[in-house]
Amino acid sequence: MKTPHDIIKNMIRTEKGSDLLTQNKYLFRVEKRANKIEVKKAVEHIYRVKVNAVHIMNIKGKKRRVRVREGTTSSWKKAIVTLSPDNRIEVT
């Protein structure tokens, strides 16, 4: 069984994420095999908040090149979590 800390890898701090904070939405990098229900339970357990909605998207790895070699960065999964209006996560 996966623990909540296995599902939620880290909170994403970007400019877009900062704009979403006003709407009470937070961005998380999650495990690739995690689904919406697992993400919701993990966020509620770790941060002790009430989650209203979870939106998940797969981010495809980008092509990168170092000298002659070509490769790609790893693909990952992003979750946008909307909290109920009276809940907040302290972002430092």
C-alpha positions in Angstrom: 0.0 0.0 0.0 1.2 3.5 -0.9 1.6 6.0 1.9 0.4 9.6 1.4 4.1 10.7 1.2 4.7 8.2 -1.6 1.9 9.7 -3.7 2.6 13.4 -3.1 6.2 14.1 -4.2 6.4 17.9 -3.7 4.5 21.1 -4.1 5.3 23.0 -7.3 6.2 26.6 -6.9 5.8 28.5 -10.3 4.5 31.8 -11.4 1.3 30.1 -12.7 1.0 28.3 -9.3 1.3 31.6 -7.5 -1.6 33.0 -9.6 -3.8 30.0 -8.7 -3.3 30.6 -5.0 -5.8 33.4 -5.1 -8.4 30.8 -6.3 -7.4 28.4 -3.5 -5.7 26.0 -5.9 -2.4 24.3 -5.3 0.0 22.5 -7.7 1.6 19.2 -6.7 4.0 16.8 -8.4 2.5 13.3 -7.9 3.4 9.7 -8.5 2.8 8.6 -12.1 0.4 5.8 -11.2 -1.7 7.9 -8.7 -5.3 8.6 -9.4 -7.6 11.5 -8.3 -9.0 9.6 -5.3 -5.5 8.7 -4.0 -4.3 12.3 -4.5 -7.3 13.7 -2.6 -6.8 11.4 0.4 -3.1 12.1 0.5 -3.5 15.9 0.5 -6.2 15.7 3.1 -4.0 13.5 5.3 -0.7 15.4 5.0 -2.0 19.0 5.2 -5.2 18.4 7.3 -7.5 20.3 4.8 -10.7 19.6 3.0 -10.3 19.1 -0.8 -13.1 20.0 -3.2 -11.6 18.9 -6.5 -8.6 17.4 -8.1 -7.5 17.8 -11.7 -4.6 15.6 -13.0 -2.5 16.0 -16.1 0.4 14.0 -17.6 3.4 16.2 -18.5 5.4 14.8 -21.3 9.2 14.9 -21.1 11.0 17.5 -23.2 13.7 16.8 -25.8 17.1 17.9 -24.6 20.5 17.8 -26.3 24.0 17.8 -24.8 26.6 18.2 -27.4 26.0 15.3 -29.8 23.7 13.2 -27.7 20.0 13.6 -27.7 17.6 12.6 -25.0 14.5 13.5 -23.1 13.7 14.6 -19.6 11.4 12.2 -17.7 7.7 12.5 -18.0 5.7 13.2 -14.8 2.2 13.8 -13.5 0.9 17.1 -12.1 -2.2 17.6 -9.9 -4.1 20.8 -9.4 -5.9 20.6 -6.0 -8.8 22.9 -5.2 -9.5 23.3 -1.5 -12.7 24.4 0.2 -13.0 28.1 0.8 -12.2 28.0 4.5 -9.0 25.9 4.2 -5.4 27.1 3.3 -2.0 25.5 3.0 0.8 27.6 4.4 3.3 28.1 1.5 6.8 29.2 2.6 
